[in-house]
Amino acid sequence: MSYQSIQHVLKTAKSGTVVTIKGWVRTKRESKNAVFIALNDGSTINTIQAVAEAGQLPDETLKLITTGACLAITGTIVESQGAGQAIELKLDTVHVYGPADPEKYPLQPKRHSLEFLREIAHLRPRTNTFSAILRVRHALAFAVHSYFNDNGFFYLNTPIITASDAEGAGEMFRVTTLDATKPPLSDDGKVDYTQDFFGRETNLTVSGQLEGELGAMALGKIYTFGPTFRAENSNTTRHLAEFWMIEPEMAFFELEDNMNLAEDFVKTVIRYALQHCADDLAFLDNRLKEEEKNKKKEEQSELGLLDKLQFVISNEFERLTYTEAVKILVNSKPAKKGQFQYEVSWGVDLQSEHERYLVEKHFKKPVILTNYPRDIKAFYMKQDEESDAAPGRTVRAMDVLFPGIGEIIGGSQREDDYEKLTARMQEVGIDPEALWWYLDTRRFGSAPHAGFGLGFERLVLFVTGMGNIRDVIPFPRAPKTAEF
């Protein structure tokens, strides 16, 4: 039986057209004269109403048409007599693919908490909120690939299994085929990984950056977009154990080029979502407004979701150094009145509250901070020869800060000097021999280059206005959470 998506029918169908639609029942309502069935197939947040005359459907069929049941309905498009929709379907025939036991189906037509929906992650995509999030997520992913393709980048697939730690954090998931109860041991009593599948200790990657740099040194401009993993025992609303990273790396780019790319990139993909997900974002905007009503006045956001997205794409990003930012923060009213939870001084890693103050209160526009202290940044960042701090104390790093979320992009110009990079690795306890292949790109035809990382779920979190990162990925992985 051929059919059309509900999105297509709502956009194109004319009165008098006979169509077949298929989907899941959101609601069924019976009156003395008619039966009203609201059907949704996931192609749009909107439902289409099918109307059957009283007595048209057998009682045994009506009993099967409950919330959650899967149907195919054929009928004629007519102008709607009720409010809320322009057209509806005058039902001719209905076929029940799969009934849903109304006593057990957990998604009844009422408001469910996000906590409850996380417990039924296999069904939550059927709700308005999560179907909207997943459509926006798709649009953003498509926009990411389109942007890089249109700008001369090559998509590079970097390994998920790795023997290196790009971040130096050590919080990685081990990959092994050794017997967990009786692993082979070396003479010193440690696990003998030479007998493992890869002949050495391996883990799930925390970043594709290091391998991405190798690609950039051959192809010029590349990007990675794939799953990454961190075994950080964190249950905050901002952390996942499995998440997706977007990481472009560009040969011949310096810090200024990197900032220009990052700003243009995030504006472009957000603009694409606004253009192609208008109904979903309008729904999520209204949802956020309802949530804000339940907050204390001082906790309420000054910007709605759509306002916040326009705020980003309509403003030139303010650019300043970390040192300049610290001076602003130290002299700010919240700092002087002791209202910041964390104190600010040169050399500390800025917290979200500091970043948001700069964006939302001081500059009232997105911000790019540069030239951070090298002691709080990764080993691969290029050391500053000149800066507004003491020479050698800062690196050519950049962080892009957004309203409501703080840092959304982190990047830098990469250290291209072999001697300086080797010395920095030794300084932070990384054995240069372990990354000999990475150092080769500095030994053979080294070039200025830069890149950044954007956690995809952070982007989706910002664009959808959700408060918990576990709600913007279909099946979240977090401590004690891997059921689905």
VOKOL-363920 format. One line per field, with one value per residue: x, y, z of N, C-alpha, C in turn. Coordinates in steps of 0.1 Angstrom, whole numbers. Layout:
BEGIN
nxx: c(X|...)
nyy: c(Y|...)
nzz: c(Z|...)
caxx: c(X|...)
cayy: c(Y|...)
cazz: c(Z|...)
cxx: c(X|...)
cyy: c(Y|...)
czz: c(Z|...)
This chain:
BEGIN
nxx: c(8|9|19|18|40|30|39|43|17|4|16|12|-12|-44|-78|-102|-84|-75|-57|-33|-22|2|9|13|-11|-19|-39|-73|-106|-140|-172|-208|-215|-192|-158|-126|-94|-61|-32|3|34|61|74|70|63|37|3|-21|-56|-79|-112|-140|-173|-199|-204|-193|-169|-162|-170|-150|-128|-125|-119|-93|-80|-62|-42|-9|-12|-5|-14|-28|-43|-67|-82|-101|-90|-102|-115|-109|-132|-128|-109|-74|-63|-58|-67|-82|-87|-111|-122|-119|-110|-94|-65|-53|-21|-5|-17|-18|-16|-38|-37|-11|6|30|31|8|-16|-6|13|46|74|109|127|113|109|135|138|124|137|135|110|106|112|88|73|63|83|108|108|109|135|151|147|158|184|192|190|210|233|233|237|263|279|274|283|311|317|310|329|354|365|377|362|373|378|386|403|384|393|422|457|467|464|447|440|454|442|437|413|399|382|390|400|399|407|415|412|392|391|414|439|468|500|530|565|568|544|523|496|500|500|510|501|476|449|457|483|492|483|451|425|392|387|392|392|395|415|444|450|435|451|472|459|453|478|483|460|452|426|406|379|366|340|326|320|331|347|346|357|347|336|310|280|267|246|259|276|285|293|296|298|294|318|328|355|374|405|431|455|480|464|462|457|438|425|414|395|378|367|354|334|319|311|295|274|263|254|234|217|208|193|173|160|151|138|116|89|95|113|98|79|96|106|82|78|100|94|72|84|101|83|79|101|121|120|146|160|151|155|167|163|143|142|142|149|175|189|188|202|228|233|230|249|282|309|324|359|385|414|423|435|426|399|399|406|383|364|374|370|343|308|296|319|330|310|310|294|300|303|328|360|379|410|441|452|435|411|385|351|317|299|314|320|295|287|304|293|265|260|281|293|271|268|280|312|347|373|409|444|451|464|492|494|469|460|461|489|495|491|500|527|527|547|546|525|497|503|530|558|557|540|515|493|483|454|418|385|350|323|289|256|238|251|279|312|313|328|361|395|426|457|480|510|537|564|590|610|600|575|582|596|575|558|574|575|549|547|543|554|575|582|560|543|555|548|531|548|564|551|559|586|588|582|568|541|523|493|459|430|398|374|341|316|291|266|265|260|235|221|222|208|183|174|173|178|194|220|217|193|195|206|199|202|214|247|261|274|264|244|234|214|198)
nyy: c(-12|20|52|85|108|125|150|158|156|175|198|198|186|189|199|173|154|120|102|81|76|68|59|66|66|95|107|96|105|104|113|120|120|114|100|110|109|115|114|107|105|110|125|151|176|180|167|149|150|124|117|98|88|83|50|41|26|-7|-20|-37|-29|-2|-5|-13|10|29|52|52|30|16|27|24|47|55|80|110|142|171|204|215|215|221|240|247|232|232|214|181|146|128|98|67|40|19|4|-16|-19|-25|-28|-11|-19|-3|-3|-7|8|32|59|78|103|128|151|141|136|145|129|105|98|93|68|53|52|40|45|72|88|90|111|145|164|149|139|162|172|152|156|181|176|159|178|196|180|174|199|204|187|196|223|220|205|224|243|233|212|180|150|131|99|91|69|49|31|34|39|61|91|118|140|138|132|107|94|70|45|11|-11|-45|-80|-97|-122|-112|-122|-138|-124|-125|-121|-101|-104|-86|-86|-71|-66|-82|-68|-73|-97|-92|-84|-63|-62|-44|-19|-6|18|34|62|96|118|128|144|143|125|137|160|149|143|168|178|167|169|194|208|193|175|158|138|122|94|98|91|92|82|94|98|113|128|151|176|182|163|133|99|88|105|128|142|171|180|201|204|225|231|257|276|301|316|337|330|306|315|330|310|293|310|316|291|281|300|295|268|270|289|273|254|270|278|254|239|251|247|227|241|263|249|239|263|274|254|258|284|278|263|282|298|285|289|307|343|355|335|331|331|357|356|341|308|311|337|336|321|338|358|348|345|370|388|401|383|390|396|389|388|362|374|400|395|384|407|422|406|405|431|433|438|414|401|418|419|394|375|356|321|309|321|346|348|355|328|308|283|294|295|283|303|326|328|331|355|373|371|374|396|416|420|414|398|370|356|353|340|343|333|318|309|287|266|256|245|222|201|204|230|260|279|312|338|365|383|397|389|376|368|336|324|320|305|300|297|293|299|296|313|310|323|312|288|289|279|266|259|248|255|259|273|250|237|240|237|215|212|227|215|189|194|204|182|165|180|178|152|133|108|113|93|77|90|92|93|114|135|134|149|173|172|166|186|206|229|260|254|249|242|231|220|208|198|178|172|193|214|207|208|235|246|234|242|225|213|192|172|146|144|150|132|101|76|78|75|72|73|42|39|23|9|8)
nzz: c(0|-11|2|17|34|64|67|40|30|46|36|8|-1|-17|-13|-17|-26|-26|-2|13|46|71|105|140|166|183|197|204|200|208|197|197|171|156|151|161|151|158|141|138|121|126|106|109|134|136|137|118|114|113|104|112|106|130|139|115|117|128|161|172|158|166|193|191|183|199|219|208|191|159|126|93|72|48|30|21|15|32|39|72|98|124|149|147|127|91|72|71|73|57|67|50|48|73|86|111|121|144|175|207|240|260|288|295|279|281|273|277|267|282|303|307|329|322|334|338|311|303|314|297|272|247|238|240|217|204|215|214|222|221|195|181|189|178|151|148|155|134|113|120|119|92|82|92|77|51|53|56|33|13|18|10|26|36|46|72|84|115|138|161|181|199|207|219|240|235|250|273|297|308|314|301|282|283|257|252|246|264|291|316|342|345|335|314|329|332|341|362|374|363|340|309|281|256|248|241|218|200|207|224|250|245|239|239|218|229|213|179|171|169|149|130|125|111|87|78|72|48|32|34|44|66|83|112|123|146|170|203|235|270|301|325|357|360|368|359|342|319|309|291|286|262|232|204|183|165|146|130|112|100|76|74|86|110|143|140|116|125|144|127|111|130|140|116|110|132|131|106|107|127|116|95|108|119|96|85|105|115|127|147|163|171|187|207|217|228|247|264|274|290|309|321|334|358|373|397|397|395|384|359|324|303|276|252|235|206|204|216|197|175|186|185|157|147|158|157|169|200|205|226|248|272|294|293|297|323|338|334|347|373|381|380|391|403|412|430|449|458|445|426|424|422|426|408|392|376|357|366|355|337|349|340|350|349|322|311|322|309|283|285|302|302|275|259|237|217|226|219|235|238|238|263|296|295|312|318|296|267|257|230|220|205|216|228|216|220|240|260|285|305|285|269|288|279|255|220|221|218|229|222|234|245|251|280|281|281|274|241|219|216|208|190|177|165|179|159|159|162|183|205|209|216|240|255|257|272|295|305|310|289|269|243|224|223|208|183|156|154|160|137|118|124|119|92|68|82|91|97|115|125|146|158|183|186|206|196|208|226|210|200|223|229|207|209|234|256|290|299|289|284|272|245|229|213|228|257|272|302|336|351|332|306|293|270)
caxx: c(0|17|14|26|43|21|45|41|3|0|22|8|-25|-55|-91|-107|-74|-75|-44|-31|-12|5|16|9|-22|-16|-52|-86|-117|-153|-184|-221|-216|-179|-146|-115|-81|-49|-21|16|44|75|80|67|57|22|-5|-33|-68|-88|-125|-149|-186|-203|-209|-186|-159|-167|-166|-138|-117|-124|-112|-78|-74|-59|-29|2|-15|0|-25|-28|-57|-70|-94|-102|-86|-113|-112|-112|-143|-124|-98|-61|-57|-65|-73|-83|-89|-124|-117|-126|-107|-84|-59|-45|-8|-1|-24|-10|-24|-40|-34|3|14|34|30|-5|-17|-5|27|55|87|120|133|106|111|148|137|118|144|131|97|105|112|74|68|66|96|119|108|115|149|158|147|167|197|195|192|223|243|233|243|277|286|272|292|325|319|309|341|366|371|375|357|383|374|397|400|377|402|435|467|471|454|449|438|463|434|438|400|395|376|399|395|408|401|421|403|391|393|427|447|482|508|544|573|566|530|514|489|509|492|516|493|462|445|465|497|495|471|443|413|383|393|386|393|401|423|458|450|430|462|479|452|454|492|483|449|450|415|398|371|361|326|323|318|342|343|354|353|347|325|303|265|262|238|267|286|282|304|297|292|299|327|332|368|381|419|434|469|482|455|466|446|428|418|406|384|369|361|345|323|311|306|283|263|257|246|223|208|201|182|162|153|145|131|108|79|100|119|87|74|106|106|70|81|110|87|64|94|106|73|80|114|121|123|160|166|146|164|162|161|137|150|144|157|189|195|189|213|241|236|229|259|296|314|335|371|395|423|420|440|416|386|401|405|368|357|378|364|328|300|294|331|332|300|311|283|305|306|342|368|386|423|448|457|424|403|372|339|306|293|323|319|282|287|310|284|251|259|291|293|258|270|289|325|358|385|421|456|450|476|495|494|456|457|467|503|497|488|512|531|528|560|542|511|495|508|544|561|559|531|502|492|473|441|406|372|338|313|275|247|231|259|293|320|307|339|375|404|439|467|488|524|543|579|594|617|590|564|588|599|562|553|582|571|536|548|540|566|575|583|547|536|565|541|525|560|569|545|568|599|588|573|559|535|513|480|450|417|389|365|327|308|278|255|265|254|221|216|220|198|169|170|171|186|202|226|212|180|197|212|189|203|226|256|266|276|253|233|237|204|191)
cayy: c(0|32|62|98|113|135|163|160|158|189|209|198|180|198|193|163|144|108|98|71|80|57|64|62|74|104|107|93|112|100|121|113|119|111|96|118|102|123|105|113|95|114|133|165|176|182|155|151|144|116|118|88|90|74|37|37|16|-18|-18|-44|-20|10|-9|-14|23|36|60|44|20|19|25|30|53|60|89|122|155|181|215|212|222|225|249|241|226|237|203|169|134|121|85|57|27|19|-9|-16|-27|-29|-22|-8|-21|10|-4|-9|17|42|73|83|117|137|155|132|143|141|118|93|95|87|54|46|59|33|50|87|95|92|123|158|170|142|138|176|172|143|162|192|169|155|190|201|171|176|212|203|181|205|234|217|202|236|251|226|203|166|142|121|90|88|56|49|24|42|37|74|99|132|151|136|131|93|88|63|31|1|-21|-57|-93|-106|-127|-103|-129|-143|-119|-128|-112|-101|-108|-76|-87|-63|-72|-83|-64|-78|-109|-87|-84|-54|-63|-33|-14|3|24|41|75|108|128|124|155|140|119|148|169|141|144|182|180|161|173|209|210|181|175|146|139|108|92|99|84|96|74|104|94|125|128|164|178|186|152|120|90|86|117|130|154|177|185|205|208|232|235|271|285|306|318|345|322|296|322|333|298|289|319|314|277|279|308|289|256|274|295|262|248|280|278|241|232|262|241|221|251|270|241|239|277|275|245|265|295|273|259|294|303|277|292|320|354|357|323|331|336|370|354|328|300|317|350|332|317|350|365|343|347|384|396|398|378|399|389|395|378|357|383|411|389|383|421|426|398|409|444|433|439|401|397|427|417|380|368|344|309|306|333|348|354|351|315|298|280|302|286|287|315|337|329|336|369|381|370|379|409|426|424|412|391|358|360|344|343|338|334|313|304|274|256|251|240|210|202|206|243|268|289|326|345|378|384|407|384|374|359|322|320|318|297|305|290|301|293|304|313|313|326|301|275|291|274|257|255|250|252|266|271|239|240|234|237|202|212|232|205|178|199|206|169|160|188|173|137|125|102|116|81|71|98|95|95|128|144|133|160|185|169|165|196|212|241|265|248|251|235|233|209|212|186|179|173|207|223|203|213|250|249|230|248|215|215|181|167|132|145|154|121|91|66|83|67|79|63|33|41|17|-1|6)
cazz: c(0|-12|12|17|47|69|64|26|29|51|28|-6|-5|-19|-9|-27|-30|-18|2|24|56|81|116|153|172|194|205|198|207|202|201|193|156|148|158|157|153|155|137|136|116|128|96|113|148|135|134|109|120|105|110|108|110|141|133|103|121|137|175|174|153|175|205|188|180|211|219|206|180|145|117|79|70|35|30|13|21|32|48|85|104|137|150|149|115|79|65|78|64|58|67|42|54|83|89|123|120|157|187|219|252|267|302|297|271|291|268|276|263|294|304|314|333|314|342|335|297|302|317|285|260|235|234|241|204|199|221|206|226|216|180|176|192|169|138|148|155|120|105|124|114|77|80|94|65|40|54|53|19|5|20|6|35|33|57|75|95|124|146|174|189|198|218|224|247|229|260|284|309|313|317|289|283|278|248|253|245|275|301|327|355|346|324|315|337|329|353|373|379|356|328|298|269|244|244|238|204|193|211|233|256|237|245|230|217|234|203|166|167|166|136|121|121|101|75|74|67|35|24|36|53|69|95|117|129|150|184|212|248|282|313|336|365|362|366|357|331|308|306|286|285|247|226|191|182|152|148|118|112|87|74|70|94|123|153|135|107|132|149|116|107|140|140|104|110|141|126|94|110|134|106|87|117|120|83|81|116|121|135|158|172|177|197|218|223|237|259|273|280|300|320|327|343|371|379|404|388|393|377|346|313|297|262|248|226|193|207|218|184|167|193|180|143|144|164|155|181|206|206|235|254|285|304|293|303|338|343|334|357|387|384|378|403|410|418|441|459|462|440|419|433|421|425|395|392|364|358|368|344|339|351|332|354|344|307|308|326|298|271|287|309|299|261|254|224|219|229|217|244|232|246|277|303|289|323|319|282|263|253|216|216|201|227|224|218|225|245|271|298|304|273|272|298|273|242|210|223|217|233|218|245|241|262|286|281|283|263|232|210|221|198|191|167|170|180|147|161|168|196|215|211|223|253|262|260|283|307|311|313|278|263|228|216|222|197|172|143|155|159|124|110|127|114|78|61|92|86|106|113|136|145|170|186|190|210|188|218|232|199|200|236|228|197|213|247|266|301|302|276|281|264|231|222|214|238|264|279|314|347|354|322|292|291|257)
cxx: c(9|11|23|29|33|26|42|26|-1|5|16|-6|-36|-68|-96|-97|-76|-60|-44|-20|-10|12|10|-1|-16|-28|-63|-97|-130|-164|-197|-221|-203|-169|-134|-102|-69|-37|-8|26|58|81|79|62|42|15|-15|-45|-76|-101|-134|-163|-190|-209|-202|-176|-165|-162|-152|-125|-115|-117|-97|-72|-73|-45|-18|0|-9|-10|-20|-42|-57|-83|-92|-99|-98|-108|-117|-123|-139|-112|-85|-55|-65|-72|-74|-87|-102|-121|-126|-123|-95|-79|-51|-33|-5|-9|-14|-19|-26|-37|-19|11|17|32|15|-5|-17|10|35|68|98|127|126|109|125|148|131|124|140|118|97|106|98|67|71|80|108|119|113|130|157|158|157|181|201|198|206|234|244|240|258|284|285|282|306|327|319|322|354|373|368|372|367|378|386|394|393|386|416|444|472|460|456|448|447|455|435|425|394|390|386|393|404|400|407|410|403|394|407|436|461|491|523|552|572|552|520|507|498|500|498|509|479|461|455|480|501|482|464|430|404|387|385|385|399|411|437|459|445|441|470|473|453|468|493|472|445|439|407|389|368|348|323|322|331|338|352|348|354|334|317|288|259|253|245|277|279|294|307|291|299|307|329|345|375|396|423|448|469|472|463|455|435|419|409|394|373|361|350|333|313|304|293|271|256|249|233|213|201|190|170|153|145|138|122|97|84|106|109|81|83|107|94|72|90|103|79|73|98|96|74|92|112|125|138|167|161|155|158|158|153|146|153|152|172|196|197|201|226|243|236|240|273|302|325|347|381|403|418|424|430|403|387|400|391|361|361|372|349|321|298|307|333|322|300|300|287|307|321|350|376|399|430|454|447|417|389|360|328|300|301|321|305|280|293|300|271|250|269|291|280|259|279|303|335|369|397|432|455|463|479|493|480|451|465|481|505|495|500|515|533|542|558|528|509|499|523|547|563|549|517|504|481|460|429|394|361|328|300|267|240|240|273|301|313|318|352|385|417|446|476|503|531|559|582|600|607|580|570|591|586|557|561|578|558|535|543|553|566|576|570|539|546|559|535|537|566|563|552|582|600|578|563|553|526|500|472|438|409|380|352|320|294|266|254|258|239|214|213|208|184|165|168|181|196|207|222|199|182|204|202|190|216|234|263|268|263|241|238|227|200|202)
cyy: c(12|43|74|102|124|149|167|163|172|200|210|194|190|191|184|153|132|104|87|76|68|63|59|71|82|104|102|99|108|110|114|111|115|106|104|111|111|114|113|102|99|123|148|165|177|168|159|144|137|115|106|91|80|62|33|26|6|-16|-25|-36|-8|7|-10|0|31|44|50|33|25|16|29|34|58|69|101|134|165|192|212|221|227|235|241|234|231|226|191|158|128|106|76|43|29|5|-8|-25|-33|-22|-19|-9|-8|9|-4|2|29|57|77|98|127|141|145|140|137|130|105|89|89|72|46|52|52|38|66|94|97|105|135|163|162|140|151|176|164|149|173|187|165|167|196|193|172|189|212|198|190|217|231|213|214|245|244|217|189|159|131|112|86|76|58|41|31|37|50|81|113|142|149|134|117|87|82|49|22|-8|-33|-69|-103|-111|-118|-109|-134|-137|-123|-117|-113|-104|-98|-76|-79|-70|-71|-80|-68|-91|-105|-87|-75|-54|-52|-28|-4|7|30|56|86|119|123|135|152|134|129|157|162|143|158|185|173|167|188|212|198|184|161|148|125|106|92|95|90|89|83|101|107|123|141|165|181|175|140|112|87|98|118|143|158|184|188|208|214|236|250|281|289|310|326|338|312|303|325|321|293|298|317|301|276|288|301|277|260|281|284|256|257|280|265|234|243|257|235|231|260|262|241|253|278|266|252|277|290|268|271|300|297|281|305|331|356|346|323|337|348|367|341|320|306|330|346|328|329|358|361|347|361|393|391|394|387|390|396|384|373|367|395|407|389|397|425|419|402|422|445|434|425|397|405|424|402|371|356|333|306|319|334|354|349|337|304|295|286|292|291|300|327|339|335|351|378|382|378|393|419|430|422|407|379|364|349|349|336|339|331|310|290|263|250|246|229|212|206|221|252|278|303|332|359|377|395|402|382|365|345|316|316|310|303|297|299|293|302|302|318|316|313|289|277|286|264|251|257|246|260|265|260|243|232|232|224|203|217|222|194|182|200|192|163|167|183|158|128|121|105|104|75|78|102|99|110|138|144|144|173|184|170|175|202|225|246|258|250|243|237|221|214|199|188|180|187|216|220|209|228|253|245|236|238|218|204|174|152|132|149|144|109|82|70|73|75|69|55|34|36|7|-3|5)
czz: c(0|-2|11|32|51|66|50|24|34|43|14|-10|-6|-16|-21|-30|-20|-15|12|33|65|93|129|159|184|203|197|206|200|207|196|178|149|158|152|161|149|153|134|131|118|118|100|128|147|132|124|115|110|112|104|114|121|134|121|106|130|151|178|169|162|188|203|186|193|210|218|195|167|135|103|76|55|36|21|21|20|41|62|91|118|137|151|137|102|72|75|68|67|56|58|47|64|85|101|122|134|168|198|231|260|282|305|289|279|286|266|273|276|294|312|317|324|321|339|320|295|305|306|272|247|230|233|227|199|205|213|209|219|201|174|178|181|155|137|148|141|112|107|118|98|74|82|82|53|41|51|39|10|7|18|16|31|46|60|86|103|133|159|185|188|210|224|231|243|239|272|298|316|316|304|292|276|268|248|250|255|284|313|340|356|334|325|321|332|342|364|378|373|344|316|285|256|239|240|222|195|197|220|240|247|244|234|230|224|224|190|162|162|152|125|116|110|87|69|68|53|26|25|46|54|81|99|123|133|165|191|226|259|294|326|344|369|359|364|344|318|303|301|285|270|241|212|190|168|154|134|121|99|87|70|77|107|132|147|125|114|138|139|112|117|141|128|105|119|136|114|98|118|125|98|95|118|107|80|93|123|131|148|168|178|188|209|224|232|250|269|280|292|312|328|337|357|379|387|394|385|385|362|335|307|282|261|238|213|194|208|205|175|173|187|166|139|149|159|169|187|208|216|242|268|296|305|300|318|344|344|345|371|391|383|392|410|417|431|452|463|457|431|428|433|419|412|398|380|366|361|355|346|340|342|337|350|329|304|312|314|286|274|294|304|284|254|239|226|219|224|226|238|242|260|283|298|299|324|306|278|257|239|211|215|212|221|226|223|229|255|285|296|293|277|282|291|259|233|210|220|222|228|229|240|253|267|288|284|271|254|222|217|210|200|178|173|170|168|148|169|182|207|219|220|238|261|266|272|296|314|313|302|271|248|219|214|211|186|159|143|154|145|115|113|121|99|72|70|86|97|104|126|135|158|172|191|194|204|197|224|222|199|212|235|218|201|226|258|278|305|290|273|273|250|223|223|226|246|272|290|325|351|344|308|289|277|245)
